[in-house]
Amino acid sequence: MSRLLRVLICAALIALGALSPTYAADSIGNVGKWSVFEERSGTMKTCWTATANDRRILLNGSLLYVAVTKHSGRQPELSVYADRRLPRSGGLTITIGQSKFRLRSTGQYAWLDQRTDKLAINALKRVEAAGGNANFTVSIPKVGVFDFSAKGFAAALDMTLKRCR
């Protein structure tokens, strides 16, 4: 594994909050623009796929990722993460194909309403399946609109869901 790839993986793990003194996340693999990770804490297991290969740098120098997280026994959740505080305004959105979803910010994380996670995840699969650019956007008020690629999302999500049932 090249040194640059190891540095990027380490940065992604740190940025996603995956490393702590008692736990370490394992990088499972990369599919297209998406990376898959797994973390164990006792009997609990958390898996996620993230745009770690397709992160965006915000105007303030922070990194922006989109992730789908699956905790054992729970439904997958879509979120946006920045390594600095996201604005708390109501205009934070993710647009996937023709669907626009509002995100609620809780500091560094922005989450969808629990009822819309499945809709957004299915929209990402449809955007990827449609081919072409297979892009989706995250809009942050007073900061900008950021494009991400959905290429590899379905396979990365499948890998994530198989690891954390």
Salt bridges, closest charged atoms under 4 A:
GLU38 OE2 - ARG40 NE 3.53
GLU38 OE1 - ARG163 NE 2.62
ASP54 OD1 - ARG56 NH2 2.84
GLU77 OE2 - ARG74 NH2 2.91
ASP113 OD2 - ARG115 NH2 2.96
ASP158 OD2 - LYS162 NZ 3.23
